[in-house]
C-alpha cells in the first residue's frame, strides 16, 4: 500500500530579516516529518534569494495567482493548510521572552534544536566575496540602515567617529546605493547582489550594525559582532554570536508599537549608546571570538528625561 507523502505549504511574510529568521524551522520540519514535501510560496522575489539552495525546502514558488493558480485556489477556498509566520501581529516584544526564530517555529508547529540562521551559498558567490575582500586587513562589515524603522538607527557621525578610533580594522559598508555613505569605510553599497552581500559577511572578520537583515546573516556564519538595540529587543532579535548593546529606557522597546512612525523622544535609546562602549565591545569581541551565550549590555537609562 502506498502512503501519500505529507505536503507542508508555507507562505512567506515580512521583510528580509523575517525570512532569514524563518530558515531554522525548515530543518526542524524535515526532522519532525521525515520524507515530507515542503513548498514555500514567496510574496516577494527577494524572499526566494534567502531560500535558494536550502536542502530542506523542496520547491520555492511565487505566491501569485498566475504563478500557482491551483494552490492559490486551495488557499482561498480553505481546502488545504497553509502556514504563515506573521508574528508581528503577536507584538513579540511584549508577549514573548524568546527569540524570533523560536516564535516562528512555534507558529509552524515545530521546536528548534538548532536556532542558527541557515544560508546556502554557491561557489561562485563565495569566490566573488573572497575576491572583493582580498587585500583588506581585518575586514569588518558595517550596516547602519533599518528599512523597518529609522528609530533603530545610530547616527552617521557616530559611525564615522567609531571608524576613526579603530585604525587597525578595515570597515566595509554594505547597503543600498541610496544609503548614507560612511566616511572612512570602504564603499560596497550597491556593488553586490543580495546573495553576494551574504557571502561578503561570511568571509569578513566581524560585523557591526543595528538590528537588521544583515545582522541576522552574520548569525548564519557565526561571525563575531556588535549589534545596537534601542527600539527593538535583543531578547527577540539578538543572536549569540553578537554582543548586543541595549539601552532599555522607559519607552523601549517601541518598534512593535511605533513601527515606522517617528520617535517622539528623538531616539534617546540609540543616542545614549556611546562610541567608546561600541568600540570597546567590538575590540573585546574580536579578541574573544564568538560565544555560546548571548551577551547583552542592558544599561537602563532611568534618569533620561523624555
Steps between C-alpha positions, in 0.01 A plus 500: 500500500639844405477775756448855381801719562425778749507846343571808711414836343651822634425856387775751572438818695690813598833650409826335410593468866183305577572264211850438634360431846262241356778283353570283808138380497531316169771274633279433803201421277701243306610338824147489642350368176765287324432475130257793498475737204544866590367763260579866570294770329688831495317831497814682383773394260770593752354248744600230252861618519519403866366149439704420188701181541330406827496116506206495742264673253369295208356780289510881508210658314333836448195578713317659206190356334664472159803329650295239687129510411418163660665575836361853488149356480576239768602780735201731445250215497660362820544158342856453628709614798742787441735632769579872521756624755353849543628538856501882493130495586582319825695806628800280586685766701218497755367144479810281468823435683667296229672554169307570179637178349317309774182705461489420128569133574211497745270640229617221268439245778861389550769538765852606414810310597712731286399868509770628267396670176566279198635625168641290217725687258645393167871470428468789254350727766769407750779548247366849421501591870855377550609701197332817628660468844847404377760747621294647784644459848256361760181597314199580717164540328284788622130552432329813630154512341170344605221475243262411783546814707742794506462491879745209501778700333819646650627830357743523210727720714526223759596244236767729358642578845505129578697419185756770580564342841564153351780544243611135520181382330357546150131588503288382207168679456225284354161638407288650227649762261282780644602443861727756668870452432717451808831686466791273580323182390561310177188558292327176394154660480320368194810318377378151582185298452310409816656153509847636426454730799420191706827346381697816583377468857599133506860584410532808720672501839215667683167682480377827649155642451148551617219247520447428130501224240879498475541453875301178458720397206809520719337248734484245217879501480569552872684829435593686821338838521337785687136595437330812634148481640263763630160497333514120472569230755817284477321219681279467192735599218850452643741215429765319709789590268449870581546732791162674505509851645158599626384823664175402664350836586140547616346501154699216345458271322253684281540349152186285539296812573657776293627283213607762239355802683749760623611472862347789701805506733773540240630141512643543849565126526735500201665835574583368848735242350850650497777452248736388774280217626446373147873516428587319823237233440621437145867475594413260780282297265772476237747386763264241645319384186148361512336384821251231587261736678351837414688785662278799558613833638162607632564843645176657618507878471254563781571869540459595133239771460243409236 
